[in-house]
Amino acid sequence: MNKNNRDNIYEQLKIDEGVVYEVYKDHLGYPTFGVGHLILKTDDEYGKTEGWKVSEDRVKECFEHDLDIAISECEALFKDNWGEYSGELKEVLVNMMFNLGRTRLGKFKKFIGAINKGDWEKASIEMMDSRWAVQVGPRANRLRSRVIALKFRV
């Protein structure tokens, strides 16, 4: 993915995931900061209390690392086809991967099959036929619109 795609994903995920410049507990009670970055034992922020301030540079650094993981998980899930996908499609898939993780996104078998066939209409239907789409609401609708728009691209 090029820098422009990476920057686009960062801006999208700041909206979809939110961005917090301090340590907080996520909805499962895990210490987190930035753009949904789960604090690891290897992070300098490990063991810090809620409210501990985190710089914008540190948030971006951790996001870049998490983004690399999401991209490599997409490469593994979509295998040989990944290199053929447009930047727009990669942005959508990485956004979903960032939110769902490989195990849960991997369960979207019909969606993945439609993506691999370039059947954008079917892919958009399958992505919305999920509990995920209900849970994330506007995010799913926005990503679906981007997938549908792929059929109009040459």
PyMOL commands that set and color helices and strands:
alter all, ss='L'
color gray80, all
select helices_A, chain A and resi 3-16+56-84+87-105+109-117+120-128+131-136+138-152
alter helices_A, ss='H'
color red, helices_A
select strands_A, chain A and resi 20-25+31-34+37-38
alter strands_A, ss='S'
color yellow, strands_A
deselect
rebuild
show_as cartoon
